[in-house]
Amino acid sequence: MNSSERKYKIIEQLLKVEEESTLYQIENILNEGDGWDEIPPIVQKLIEKAIEQSDAGVGIPHEQVMSEIKKKYNFS
Protein backbone atom coordinates (compact mmCIF):
# COMPACT_ATOMS: atom_id res chain seq x y z
CA MET A 1 0.00 0.00 0.00
CA ASN A 2 1.52 3.31 -1.03
CA SER A 3 1.34 6.62 0.81
CA SER A 4 -1.71 7.92 -1.04
CA GLU A 5 -3.66 4.73 -0.40
CA ARG A 6 -2.78 4.84 3.30
CA LYS A 7 -3.93 8.46 3.55
CA TYR A 8 -7.22 7.64 1.84
CA LYS A 9 -7.78 4.72 4.20
CA ILE A 10 -7.10 6.98 7.20
CA ILE A 11 -9.55 9.57 5.87
CA GLU A 12 -12.21 6.89 5.46
CA GLN A 13 -11.67 5.79 9.07
CA LEU A 14 -11.69 9.39 10.29
CA LEU A 15 -15.07 10.04 8.66
CA LYS A 16 -16.53 7.21 10.76
CA VAL A 17 -15.29 8.63 14.08
CA GLU A 18 -18.12 10.03 16.18
CA GLU A 19 -16.59 10.40 19.63
CA GLU A 20 -15.57 13.96 20.41
CA SER A 21 -12.69 12.78 22.61
CA THR A 22 -11.23 10.74 19.76
CA LEU A 23 -11.45 13.71 17.40
CA TYR A 24 -9.73 15.85 20.02
CA GLN A 25 -6.89 13.32 20.33
CA ILE A 26 -6.47 13.20 16.56
CA GLU A 27 -6.35 17.01 16.39
CA ASN A 28 -3.68 17.04 19.07
CA ILE A 29 -1.57 14.52 17.18
CA LEU A 30 -1.87 16.47 13.93
CA ASN A 31 -1.05 19.79 15.60
CA GLU A 32 1.92 18.56 17.64
CA GLY A 33 5.10 19.56 15.83
CA ASP A 34 8.44 18.10 16.52
CA GLY A 35 8.72 19.72 19.96
CA TRP A 36 11.70 21.88 18.96
CA ASP A 37 9.93 25.09 19.97
CA GLU A 38 9.32 23.69 23.45
CA ILE A 39 13.06 23.24 24.10
CA PRO A 40 14.71 26.20 25.85
CA PRO A 41 16.83 28.36 23.48
CA ILE A 42 20.08 27.55 25.32
CA VAL A 43 19.44 23.83 24.88
CA GLN A 44 18.62 24.38 21.19
CA LYS A 45 21.98 26.12 20.75
CA LEU A 46 23.80 23.27 22.52
CA ILE A 47 22.08 20.70 20.31
CA GLU A 48 22.94 22.68 17.17
CA LYS A 49 26.57 22.96 18.32
CA ALA A 50 26.71 19.21 18.99
CA ILE A 51 25.34 18.49 15.51
CA GLU A 52 27.93 20.80 13.95
CA GLN A 53 30.71 19.06 15.89
CA SER A 54 29.43 15.66 14.87
CA ASP A 55 29.23 16.71 11.22
CA ALA A 56 32.82 17.98 11.48
CA GLY A 57 33.99 14.63 12.84
CA VAL A 58 34.69 15.96 16.32
CA GLY A 59 33.81 13.57 19.11
CA ILE A 60 33.93 9.87 19.79
CA PRO A 61 31.58 7.47 17.99
CA HIS A 62 28.98 5.75 20.17
CA GLU A 63 30.31 2.29 19.29
CA GLN A 64 33.78 3.24 20.50
CA VAL A 65 32.48 4.68 23.77
CA MET A 66 30.40 1.57 24.41
CA SER A 67 33.34 -0.69 23.64
CA GLU A 68 35.57 1.20 26.08
CA ILE A 69 32.92 1.12 28.81
CA LYS A 70 32.40 -2.61 28.35
CA LYS A 71 36.15 -3.24 28.64
CA LYS A 72 36.58 -0.93 31.62
CA TYR A 73 33.69 -2.40 33.63
CA ASN A 74 33.95 -5.99 32.32
CA PHE A 75 30.57 -6.00 30.60
CA SER A 76 30.02 -8.56 27.90
PyMOL commands that set and color helices and strands:
alter all, ss='L'
color gray80, all
select helices_A, chain A and resi 3-16+20-31+36-38+41-55+62-72
alter helices_A, ss='H'
color red, helices_A
deselect
rebuild
show_as cartoon
